[in-house]
């Protein structure tokens, strides 16, 4: 009886530890997918910093491990709470139609319990859609049918095509009213420099989910500064507007 009790205790402990790791892994979700640029952004929706280097991507049955088969463009694979990391995988994503799954470090790609997140664009029934359906992450026969790049605008408990949209669009702007931001990445101050002397110019800063973080009118001159020192690390978009003309750029807070 003592032996059985001991074995049951050990089994319960191991199962609890495994379950904790599995639930913890669910805090990571695909945030932005840019098929043309072959980049993927992943966000940590959890409350702990985790090394996600061993997590894997799967697109049209092509597999990549984050730490060994991708290149970090922005952020770190040692992902802090509410932070994002963008990785580049050249010649990996099909621009027209493909799926993309985020997977645990080990286990069969056909097992639903090993899939952490999923999306697909351009067509239905691609790659591992059936696995995503079994995992409760996707509805069969649905796909993103808006322009790329694609952005997830839900929360940690949300999944499915309804939470995917086009990343904030960039409208063409005459070069005389363009602008630059620097340094990029930045840790404390972001400088805005207009390429011409303009009146009635405003800027708006959005996080990657489209939430307005800051806005201001540029009163005079052709430069301004934004203190970003207290902002969360990650990717942001800054939109400059002058009448009906706008231009959007991206910058990274480190």
C-alpha positions as CSV (number, residue, x, y, z in Angstrom):
1,X,0.0,0.0,0.0
2,X,2.8,2.4,0.8
3,X,4.4,1.7,-2.5
4,X,1.2,2.3,-4.4
5,X,0.6,5.5,-2.5
6,X,4.2,6.7,-3.3
7,X,3.7,5.9,-7.0
8,X,0.4,7.8,-7.0
9,X,2.0,10.8,-5.4
10,X,4.8,10.8,-7.9
11,X,2.5,10.4,-10.8
12,X,0.3,13.3,-9.5
13,X,3.3,15.5,-9.1
14,X,4.6,14.8,-12.6
15,X,1.1,15.3,-14.2
16,X,0.7,18.6,-12.3
17,X,4.1,19.8,-13.4
18,X,3.4,18.8,-17.0
19,X,0.0,20.5,-16.9
20,X,1.5,23.7,-15.5
21,X,4.1,23.8,-18.4
22,X,1.4,23.1,-20.9
23,X,-1.0,25.9,-19.6
24,X,2.0,28.2,-19.3
25,X,2.8,27.6,-23.0
26,X,-0.7,28.8,-23.9
27,X,0.3,32.4,-23.0
28,X,2.1,32.6,-26.4
29,X,0.2,33.6,-29.5
30,X,0.8,34.5,-33.1
31,X,0.4,38.3,-33.3
32,X,1.5,39.5,-36.7
33,X,2.1,37.4,-39.9
34,X,3.7,39.0,-42.9
35,X,3.9,36.4,-45.7
36,X,5.5,38.8,-48.2
37,X,8.3,39.7,-45.7
38,X,8.5,36.2,-44.3
39,X,8.3,37.5,-40.7
40,X,6.2,36.3,-37.7
41,X,5.6,38.2,-34.5
42,X,4.7,36.3,-31.3
43,X,3.4,37.9,-28.1
44,X,3.7,36.8,-24.5
45,X,0.2,37.3,-23.0
46,X,1.3,35.8,-19.7
47,X,2.8,37.1,-16.5
48,X,6.2,35.4,-16.5
49,X,9.3,35.7,-18.7
50,X,9.9,32.5,-20.7
51,X,12.5,31.3,-23.2
52,X,10.5,30.4,-26.3
53,X,13.5,29.3,-28.4
54,X,12.4,25.7,-28.5
55,X,8.9,26.4,-29.7
56,X,8.2,25.4,-33.3
57,X,6.4,26.8,-36.3
58,X,4.6,24.7,-39.0
59,X,3.5,26.1,-42.3
60,X,2.2,23.8,-45.1
61,X,4.1,20.9,-43.3
62,X,7.3,22.8,-43.3
63,X,8.8,23.0,-39.8
64,X,11.1,25.6,-38.1
65,X,12.4,25.8,-34.5
66,X,12.6,29.4,-33.4
67,X,16.1,29.4,-31.9
68,X,17.9,27.5,-34.6
69,X,15.9,28.1,-37.8
70,X,14.8,31.7,-37.6
71,X,16.5,35.1,-37.2
72,X,15.3,37.5,-34.5
73,X,14.5,40.9,-36.1
74,X,13.0,42.7,-33.1
75,X,12.8,41.7,-29.4
76,X,14.2,38.6,-27.7
77,X,13.2,34.9,-27.6
78,X,13.5,35.3,-23.8
79,X,10.1,36.8,-23.9
80,X,9.0,39.1,-21.1
81,X,5.3,39.6,-20.1
82,X,3.4,41.6,-22.6
83,X,6.4,41.7,-24.9
84,X,6.7,40.6,-28.5
85,X,9.4,39.1,-30.7
86,X,9.6,39.2,-34.4
87,X,11.5,36.5,-36.3
88,X,12.4,36.3,-40.0
89,X,12.2,33.0,-41.9
90,X,13.3,33.7,-45.5
91,X,11.4,31.9,-48.3
92,X,9.1,30.2,-45.7
93,X,5.6,31.6,-46.0
94,X,3.5,31.3,-49.1
95,X,2.2,34.8,-50.0
96,X,-1.0,33.6,-51.6
97,X,-2.4,30.8,-49.3
98,X,-0.9,29.0,-46.4
99,X,-1.4,28.0,-42.8
100,X,0.8,28.7,-39.8
101,X,0.8,26.8,-36.5
102,X,2.7,27.5,-33.3
103,X,3.7,24.4,-31.5
104,X,5.2,23.2,-28.2
105,X,8.9,22.2,-28.1
106,X,8.3,18.5,-28.5
107,X,5.6,16.2,-29.7
108,X,3.9,15.2,-32.9
109,X,2.7,18.0,-35.2
110,X,-0.5,16.0,-35.8
111,X,-1.4,16.0,-32.1
112,X,-3.9,18.8,-31.1
113,X,-2.5,19.1,-27.6
114,X,0.9,20.2,-29.0
115,X,-0.5,23.1,-31.0
116,X,-0.6,26.5,-29.2
117,X,-2.0,28.8,-31.9
118,X,-3.0,28.7,-35.5
119,X,-4.0,30.9,-38.5
120,X,-4.5,30.5,-42.2
121,X,-5.0,32.8,-45.2
122,X,-6.0,32.6,-48.8
123,X,-7.9,29.3,-48.7
124,X,-9.4,26.7,-46.4
125,X,-8.3,23.2,-45.4
126,X,-4.5,23.9,-45.6
127,X,-1.7,22.2,-43.8
128,X,-2.7,21.5,-40.2
129,X,-6.2,23.0,-40.2
130,X,-7.7,19.8,-39.0
131,X,-5.3,19.8,-36.0
132,X,-6.3,23.4,-35.2
133,X,-9.9,22.4,-35.3
134,X,-9.4,19.5,-33.0
135,X,-7.5,21.8,-30.6
136,X,-10.3,24.3,-30.6
137,X,-8.2,27.0,-32.2
138,X,-9.9,27.3,-35.6
139,X,-13.2,26.7,-37.4
140,X,-13.1,24.4,-40.3
141,X,-13.4,26.1,-43.7
142,X,-12.5,29.6,-42.5
143,X,-9.5,31.7,-43.6
144,X,-8.3,35.3,-43.6
145,X,-9.4,37.0,-46.8
146,X,-8.1,40.5,-46.2
147,X,-4.9,42.1,-47.4
148,X,-1.6,41.1,-45.7
149,X,0.2,41.6,-43.4
150,X,-2.2,39.9,-40.9
151,X,-2.7,41.1,-37.3
152,X,-4.3,39.3,-34.4
153,X,-6.4,41.7,-32.4
154,X,-7.8,39.5,-29.7
155,X,-6.6,38.4,-26.3
156,X,-5.0,35.3,-24.8
157,X,-8.4,33.4,-24.7
158,X,-9.4,34.3,-28.2
159,X,-8.8,32.4,-31.4
160,X,-10.2,32.0,-34.9
161,X,-10.5,34.0,-38.1
162,X,-12.7,36.7,-36.5
163,X,-9.8,38.0,-34.5
164,X,-7.5,38.5,-37.6
165,X,-7.4,41.6,-39.7
166,X,-5.1,43.7,-41.9
167,X,-2.3,45.4,-40.0
168,X,-2.7,49.2,-39.8
169,X,-2.4,50.3,-43.4
170,X,0.2,52.6,-44.8
171,X,-1.1,55.2,-47.2
172,X,1.2,56.8,-49.8
173,X,2.4,60.3,-49.0
174,X,4.2,62.8,-51.1
175,X,7.9,62.8,-50.2
176,X,7.8,66.5,-49.4
177,X,5.6,65.7,-46.3
178,X,7.4,62.5,-45.3
179,X,9.1,62.0,-41.9
180,X,11.8,60.0,-40.1
181,X,11.9,58.5,-36.6
182,X,15.1,57.7,-34.7
183,X,16.8,56.0,-33.0
184,X,15.1,52.8,-34.0
185,X,15.1,50.7,-31.8
186,X,14.9,53.2,-28.9
187,X,15.0,52.8,-25.2
188,X,14.1,56.2,-24.0
189,X,13.4,59.0,-26.5
190,X,11.9,58.7,-30.1
191,X,12.7,61.7,-32.3
192,X,10.3,62.7,-35.1
193,X,11.8,64.7,-37.9
194,X,9.7,66.0,-40.8
195,X,11.2,66.2,-44.2
196,X,9.6,69.6,-44.9
197,X,8.2,72.5,-43.0
198,X,4.5,71.6,-42.5
199,X,1.5,73.1,-40.7
200,X,-1.3,71.4,-38.8
201,X,0.6,68.1,-38.5
202,X,-0.4,65.6,-35.9
203,X,1.0,62.2,-34.9
204,X,-0.6,59.2,-33.3
205,X,1.2,56.2,-31.8
206,X,-0.5,52.8,-31.7
207,X,0.6,49.5,-30.2
208,X,0.7,46.4,-32.4
209,X,-3.0,45.6,-31.4
210,X,-4.1,49.0,-32.7
211,X,-4.6,50.7,-29.3
212,X,-3.9,54.4,-29.3
213,X,-1.0,55.1,-27.0
214,X,-0.2,58.7,-27.6
215,X,-1.2,61.6,-29.9
216,X,-0.1,65.2,-30.2
217,X,-0.2,68.2,-32.6
218,X,3.3,69.3,-33.8
219,X,3.0,73.0,-33.0
220,X,6.0,74.4,-34.8
221,X,9.2,73.4,-36.5
222,X,10.0,70.1,-38.2
223,X,11.0,68.0,-35.2
224,X,9.6,66.6,-32.0
225,X,10.4,64.1,-29.3
226,X,8.4,61.4,-27.5
227,X,9.4,60.0,-24.1
228,X,8.9,56.2,-24.4
229,X,11.0,55.2,-21.5
230,X,8.1,53.9,-19.5
231,X,6.4,52.1,-22.4
232,X,6.3,48.3,-22.7
233,X,8.9,46.8,-24.9
234,X,7.7,45.8,-28.4
235,X,6.7,47.0,-31.8
236,X,4.7,50.3,-32.3
237,X,3.3,52.2,-35.2
238,X,3.5,56.0,-35.5
239,X,1.1,57.7,-37.9
240,X,1.8,61.3,-39.1
241,X,-1.3,63.1,-40.6
242,X,-1.4,66.4,-42.5
243,X,-4.9,67.0,-43.8
244,X,-6.1,64.0,-45.7
245,X,-2.5,62.7,-46.2
246,X,-1.0,60.1,-43.8
247,X,2.1,58.1,-43.5
248,X,2.8,55.3,-41.0
249,X,6.2,53.9,-39.8
250,X,7.1,51.2,-37.3
251,X,9.5,51.5,-34.4
252,X,10.7,49.2,-31.6
253,X,10.9,50.1,-27.9
254,X,13.5,48.1,-26.2
